[in-house]
Amino acid sequence: MHTLYWFTRDLRLHDNAALLAASRSDALLCLYVVDPQWFRMGAMQSKAMGSHRWRFLWQSLMALERNLRAMGQRLHIAFDNPASVIPELVKAHGIGRVVRSRLPGTVEGDQWRALKDALPETAFQQFETLSLFPESALPMPLNELPVTFSQFRKQIEKKSDTNTDLLRIRTLTALPPAPGFPDDNRGECPAIDEPVHPLRFIGGEEAGLDQLQDYLFTNHHIDRYKETRNALDDWDSSSKLSPWLANGSLSAREVAARIAEYEHTVTRNDSTYWLWFELLWREYFHWYALKHGANLFRRDGVQRKRQQATFYGHRFKAWCEGNTEYPLVNAAMNQLRETGYISNRARQIVASCLVNELELDWRYGAAWFEQQLIDYDVASNYGNWQYVAGVGADPRGGRHFNLEKQARQFDPCGTFVDRWEGESDQPVGNHTVDAADWPL
Ligand SMILES: Cc1cc2nc3c(=O)[nH]c(=O)nc-3n(C[C@H](O)[C@H](O)[C@H](O)COP(=O)(O)OP(=O)(O)OC[C@H]3O[C@@H](n4cnc5c(N)ncnc54)[C@H](O)[C@@H]3O)c2cc1C
């Protein structure tokens, strides 16, 4: 059997159940598809892929290719629509089976269904590699996923067989040969922009595993995670694992297993527990996205809560450009634009501002994050935005952060606002309405 393995958000050889299954073949074609659609403007005034994540993704692909080459394999990088390139490759290389990871997101689901329809003679298999647990190990059927995170967490923690270490897949050390090495058209992919600020996020499996090792065993920053995680701008205050987790260079189960190892061999405290707790948030939103499908992107959310319908283009533009009346928000938005990363606290603050002070449709904010974030993850992004907007998993009906209080508490000396130049000379007030200000 010849298999095509479609790498998506699983850019790794460790703990990869899908690649392991695909490796049981006579010949294996490893494919990554860069979709030109990602770089075009979408309906929400943003692109699906911005320059920071594109750079990180490219680095991740190069690292993956190096690892595959060490096993005599190669990565075929196609700059094309999956609906065209996959059928072409299947026909050209006598492929009998297409394998990939199971992905949340409606586009991803639609693509998979369309390929199955287009290739009725080909076997299609998906495996769960993004989550801590496979669906079969969840303590409830997916359609009964609790409406709040707390209920989900309690049920997971009550279940005795949630040892993620036992679910880990061994790192692959051998792969079958490729059915020839067709030329790819990677050269047509968009150019990579150099960042304005030197960034510490370098894509690839080794870099992700190194960051995990550093945060836990080398520097022991995990020991104080619960106290430091709300800092606005400090590399060591949180794990910074999200970009590697988001594109699957790092497995969530690997992170959970290393936390458990740390607790057994070094120390166990509230902070070590809290890092696991945050991984459970990610897990919750993963299943939430799969459960709710297209409702993840509805303005009225999974709660079907009516929202006001006006849209102020000038306010959205000011928010994106860090030019609102709120210096703290501006600083965070500047940091996001220039680096592709902001802390969880900063994400909550700017999201709350967009929804509450600027009275904008949360989906525009989510789409801007999708373009800008180096760690964009469809489930965590849209799940968190719904939560802040009060149309998702929050039993309290949304979050409205007091921006002055947040500034006093998290930036008492104004260091963050200074560093990211949050004081705007001519901020755009909420009252200004000018059609010429429409963002794009
Ligand atoms: C409006 C909004 C949008 C967000 N969009 C994304 C996104 O697109 N991609 C993304 O990975 N995270 C997103 N988050 C969650 C969170 O802000 C980031 O995961 C976190 O800041 C990443 O930094 P870290 O790796 O140092 O996190 P740590 O604090 O070290 O946490 C460890 C890991 O736990 C997970 N995690 C932590 N907090 C959350 C959370 N609230 N929800 C889900 N998972 C969490 C992440 O995988 C993270 O890497 C969003 C949060 C908000 C409020």
The ligand as an SDF file (V2000), in Angstrom:
LIG
                    3D

 53 58  0  0  0  0  0  0  0  0999 V2000
   -8.8750   36.4180   23.2800 C   0  0  0  0  0  0  0  0  0  0  0  0
   -7.8750   35.2760   23.4340 C   0  0  0  0  0  0  0  0  0  0  0  0
   -7.3890   34.6080   22.3070 C   0  0  0  0  0  0  0  0  0  0  0  0
   -6.4860   33.5590   22.4430 C   0  0  0  0  0  0  0  0  0  0  0  0
   -6.0160   32.9330   21.3120 N   0  0  0  0  0  0  0  0  0  0  0  0
   -5.1760   31.8790   21.4370 C   0  0  0  0  0  0  0  0  0  0  0  0
   -4.6780   31.1990   20.2820 C   0  0  0  0  0  0  0  0  0  0  0  0
   -5.0250   31.5130   19.1360 O   0  0  0  0  0  0  0  0  0  0  0  0
   -3.7990   30.1770   20.4680 N   0  0  0  0  0  0  0  0  0  0  0  0
   -3.4190   29.7720   21.7210 C   0  0  0  0  0  0  0  0  0  0  0  0
   -2.6170   28.8280   21.8430 O   0  0  0  0  0  0  0  0  0  0  0  0
   -3.9060   30.3670   22.8270 N   0  0  0  0  0  0  0  0  0  0  0  0
   -4.7510   31.4050   22.7270 C   0  0  0  0  0  0  0  0  0  0  0  0
   -5.2010   32.0410   23.8540 N   0  0  0  0  0  0  0  0  0  0  0  0
   -4.8890   31.4560   25.1710 C   0  0  0  0  0  0  0  0  0  0  0  0
   -3.6320   31.9790   25.8730 C   0  0  0  0  0  0  0  0  0  0  0  0
   -3.6240   33.3830   25.8810 O   0  0  0  0  0  0  0  0  0  0  0  0
   -2.3340   31.4680   25.2480 C   0  0  0  0  0  0  0  0  0  0  0  0
   -2.3970   30.0620   25.1000 O   0  0  0  0  0  0  0  0  0  0  0  0
   -1.1210   31.7760   26.1350 C   0  0  0  0  0  0  0  0  0  0  0  0
   -1.0480   33.1470   26.3810 O   0  0  0  0  0  0  0  0  0  0  0  0
    0.1350   31.2950   25.4470 C   0  0  0  0  0  0  0  0  0  0  0  0
    1.2820   31.6030   26.1900 O   0  0  0  0  0  0  0  0  0  0  0  0
    2.0550   30.4480   26.9850 P   0  0  0  0  0  0  0  0  0  0  0  0
    2.3560   29.3000   26.0980 O   0  0  0  0  0  0  0  0  0  0  0  0
    3.1910   31.0760   27.6770 O   0  0  0  0  0  0  0  0  0  0  0  0
    0.9410   29.9870   28.0070 O   0  0  0  0  0  0  0  0  0  0  0  0
    1.0580   29.3050   29.4480 P   0  0  0  0  0  0  0  0  0  0  0  0
    0.4160   30.2220   30.4200 O   0  0  0  0  0  0  0  0  0  0  0  0
    2.4240   28.8650   29.7440 O   0  0  0  0  0  0  0  0  0  0  0  0
    0.0940   28.0440   29.3260 O   0  0  0  0  0  0  0  0  0  0  0  0
    0.5640   26.7700   28.8670 C   0  0  0  0  0  0  0  0  0  0  0  0
   -0.2960   26.3040   27.7030 C   0  0  0  0  0  0  0  0  0  0  0  0
   -1.6560   26.1420   28.1270 O   0  0  0  0  0  0  0  0  0  0  0  0
   -2.5380   26.5150   27.0800 C   0  0  0  0  0  0  0  0  0  0  0  0
   -3.3550   27.6500   27.5230 N   0  0  0  0  0  0  0  0  0  0  0  0
   -3.0500   28.5960   28.4400 C   0  0  0  0  0  0  0  0  0  0  0  0
   -4.0760   29.4580   28.6130 N   0  0  0  0  0  0  0  0  0  0  0  0
   -5.0520   29.0390   27.7420 C   0  0  0  0  0  0  0  0  0  0  0  0
   -6.3550   29.5010   27.4510 C   0  0  0  0  0  0  0  0  0  0  0  0
   -6.8950   30.5790   28.0450 N   0  0  0  0  0  0  0  0  0  0  0  0
   -7.0590   28.8520   26.5130 N   0  0  0  0  0  0  0  0  0  0  0  0
   -6.5660   27.7720   25.8790 C   0  0  0  0  0  0  0  0  0  0  0  0
   -5.3430   27.2770   26.1330 N   0  0  0  0  0  0  0  0  0  0  0  0
   -4.5980   27.8970   27.0550 C   0  0  0  0  0  0  0  0  0  0  0  0
   -1.6580   26.9240   25.8990 C   0  0  0  0  0  0  0  0  0  0  0  0
   -1.5060   25.8070   25.0500 O   0  0  0  0  0  0  0  0  0  0  0  0
   -0.3430   27.3080   26.5680 C   0  0  0  0  0  0  0  0  0  0  0  0
    0.7800   27.1820   25.7200 O   0  0  0  0  0  0  0  0  0  0  0  0
   -6.0860   33.1350   23.7410 C   0  0  0  0  0  0  0  0  0  0  0  0
   -6.5730   33.8150   24.8620 C   0  0  0  0  0  0  0  0  0  0  0  0
   -7.4430   34.8820   24.7110 C   0  0  0  0  0  0  0  0  0  0  0  0
   -7.9480   35.5900   25.9490 C   0  0  0  0  0  0  0  0  0  0  0  0
  1  2  1  0
  2  3  1  0
  2 52  2  0
  3  4  2  0
  4  5  1  0
  4 50  1  0
  5  6  2  0
  6  7  1  0
  6 13  1  0
  7  8  2  0
  7  9  1  0
  9 10  1  0
 10 11  2  0
 10 12  1  0
 12 13  2  0
 13 14  1  0
 14 15  1  0
 14 50  1  0
 15 16  1  0
 16 17  1  0
 16 18  1  0
 18 19  1  0
 18 20  1  0
 20 21  1  0
 20 22  1  0
 22 23  1  0
 23 24  1  0
 24 25  2  0
 24 26  1  0
 24 27  1  0
 27 28  1  0
 28 29  2  0
 28 30  1  0
 28 31  1  0
 31 32  1  0
 32 33  1  0
 33 34  1  0
 33 48  1  0
 34 35  1  0
 35 36  1  0
 35 46  1  0
 36 37  1  0
 36 45  1  0
 37 38  2  0
 38 39  1  0
 39 40  1  0
 39 45  2  0
 40 41  1  0
 40 42  2  0
 42 43  1  0
 43 44  2  0
 44 45  1  0
 46 47  1  0
 46 48  1  0
 48 49  1  0
 50 51  2  0
 51 52  1  0
 52 53  1  0
M  END
$$$$
